[in-house]
Amino acid sequence: MSSAVLTRWIDAVLRKPLRRLVETPTRMLKGYVKPGMIVLDVGCGAGDHTLGMAGLVGPNGRVVSVDTDTESIATLKERVARAKLSERIQARVCTEQDLGTDDLAGQIDFALAVYVVHHAADAAGLMRNIRAALKPGGILMVVEPRHHASPAECQATESAAQEAGLTIVDHPKLWRDWAVRFEKG
């Protein structure tokens, strides 16, 4: 079994269920996402963080979730419908080159990218797209897996964000992941 397959298996069978108990999206983000905010979930997948943030933004807030995988977006839309959160959550298919958020330029209060940036072919371009969506003073939180993203990849993420015009605010302590918060000046 290759190390990549083994890592995916361990994550699916052991880490992901354990992480859901210890590091829930609501617990991880409650200090950052507030009622009434407009938030962006970059690389949302099936929407675990999207649904958690929808609870935090409340009925007057909005979550825009983007992913390149059409199946993940379809799954998210089904979950949103079942949770009766269609008024609060908008799911969009994007490309690696374009998040499809031009209509949100300067409107996003908080953006989240969990386990995404180390996969991006153009991390600097991704950071520029996110920065364009953020309002002045808006926050981007990047979370990467310590077991998968190397320290060099994490440093490259920080550099790409800084080159895009974002400033490091801090490095939140998470149970098993590396995280950094950036602010748009």
C-alpha positions in Angstrom: 0.0 0.0 0.0 1.4 3.4 -1.0 1.9 6.0 1.7 -0.7 8.3 0.0 -3.3 5.5 0.1 -2.4 4.7 3.7 -2.6 8.4 4.7 -6.1 8.7 3.1 -7.2 5.5 4.8 -6.0 6.6 8.2 -7.6 10.0 7.8 -11.0 8.5 6.7 -11.1 5.7 9.3 -9.3 7.2 12.3 -8.5 10.9 12.1 -11.6 12.4 10.5 -14.1 10.9 13.0 -11.8 11.8 15.9 -11.2 15.3 14.6 -15.0 15.8 14.4 -15.2 15.2 18.1 -12.2 17.3 19.1 -12.0 20.0 16.4 -15.5 20.7 15.2 -16.0 23.6 12.7 -18.1 25.5 15.2 -15.6 25.1 18.0 -12.7 26.0 15.7 -14.3 29.1 14.2 -16.6 30.5 16.9 -14.1 33.2 17.8 -13.8 34.4 14.2 -17.2 34.0 12.5 -19.9 36.2 13.9 -23.6 36.7 13.3 -24.4 38.7 10.1 -21.0 38.1 8.4 -20.5 37.1 4.8 -18.0 34.3 4.8 -16.3 32.3 2.0 -15.4 28.6 2.3 -12.7 27.9 -0.3 -12.4 24.3 -1.3 -15.5 23.5 0.7 -15.8 19.8 -0.3 -19.1 18.3 1.0 -19.5 21.3 3.4 -18.6 20.3 7.0 -17.2 23.8 7.6 -19.9 25.4 5.5 -22.7 24.0 7.6 -20.8 24.9 10.8 -20.3 28.5 9.6 -23.9 28.8 8.5 -24.9 28.3 12.2 -22.4 30.9 13.3 -23.4 33.6 10.8 -27.1 33.2 11.7 -30.1 34.1 9.7 -28.7 37.5 8.7 -25.4 36.2 7.4 -24.4 34.3 4.3 -21.9 31.5 3.5 -20.5 31.3 -0.1 -18.8 27.9 -0.7 -16.7 27.2 -3.7 -15.0 24.0 -4.9 -13.6 22.7 -8.2 -15.2 19.3 -7.7 -18.8 19.2 -9.1 -19.7 16.1 -7.1 -18.7 17.8 -3.8 -20.8 20.8 -4.7 -23.8 18.5 -5.6 -23.4 16.8 -2.2 -23.2 20.1 -0.4 -26.4 21.3 -2.2 -28.2 18.2 -1.0 -27.0 18.7 2.6 -28.0 22.4 2.5 -31.5 21.5 1.3 -31.9 18.9 4.0 -30.7 21.3 6.6 -33.1 24.0 5.2 -30.3 26.5 4.9 -30.7 27.5 1.2 -31.3 31.1 2.2 -28.0 31.2 4.0 -25.6 29.1 1.9 -24.7 29.5 -1.7 -22.6 26.7 -3.3 -20.6 27.3 -6.5 -18.3 25.3 -8.7 -15.1 27.2 -9.4 -11.8 26.6 -11.2 -8.3 26.6 -9.9 -7.7 29.8 -11.8 -10.9 31.6 -10.8 -12.9 31.3 -7.6 -15.9 32.8 -9.4 -16.3 35.4 -6.7 -16.0 38.6 -8.7 -19.5 39.6 -7.7 -18.3 39.5 -4.0 -15.3 41.8 -4.5 -14.5 43.6 -1.2 -17.5 42.0 0.6 -16.2 39.0 2.4 -15.6 39.4 6.2 -14.0 36.0 6.7 -12.6 33.4 4.3 -11.6 29.8 5.2 -9.3 27.5 3.3 -9.0 24.1 5.0 -6.6 21.5 3.5 -6.7 23.4 0.2 -3.7 25.7 -0.4 -1.0 22.9 -0.5 -3.0 21.3 -3.4 -3.2 24.6 -5.5 -1.1 24.6 -8.6 -1.0 28.5 -8.3 -1.1 29.3 -4.6 -0.2 33.0 -5.3 -3.1 33.2 -7.7 -5.5 31.6 -5.2 -4.4 34.1 -2.6 -5.0 37.0 -5.0 -8.5 35.7 -5.7 -9.3 35.5 -2.0 -7.8 38.9 -1.2 -9.9 40.5 -3.9 -13.1 39.0 -2.3 -12.1 40.2 1.2 -13.2 43.6 2.5 -10.6 45.8 4.1 -9.9 44.3 7.5 -11.3 40.9 6.3 -9.7 37.8 7.6 -8.4 34.6 5.8 -7.8 31.5 7.9 -5.7 28.8 6.3 -5.6 25.3 7.9 -3.2 22.7 6.6 -2.6 19.1 7.8 0.7 18.7 9.7 0.8 15.1 8.6 0.6 15.9 4.9 1.7 19.5 4.2 5.4 20.0 4.8 6.8 22.9 6.7 8.2 24.2 3.4 4.7 24.1 1.9 3.3 25.9 4.9 6.0 28.6 4.6 5.2 28.9 0.8 1.6 29.4 1.7 2.5 32.3 4.1 4.8 33.8 1.4 2.1 33.6 -1.3 -0.4 35.3 1.0 2.0 38.0 1.9 2.9 38.6 -1.8 -0.8 38.9 -2.5 -1.0 41.7 0.1 -2.2 39.9 3.2 -0.6 40.3 6.6 -0.1 37.5 9.1 -2.2 38.1 12.2 -1.4 34.9 14.2 -1.0 31.2 14.2 -4.1 29.7 15.9 -3.3 26.5 17.9 -5.3 23.5 16.6 -5.2 20.0 17.8 -3.4 18.4 14.8 -3.2 21.0 12.1 -1.1 24.0 11.2 -3.1 27.2 10.9 -2.4 30.9 10.1 -4.7 33.9 10.0 -4.2 36.7 7.6 -5.8 40.2 7.4 -6.4 42.4 4.4 -5.1 45.8 5.1 
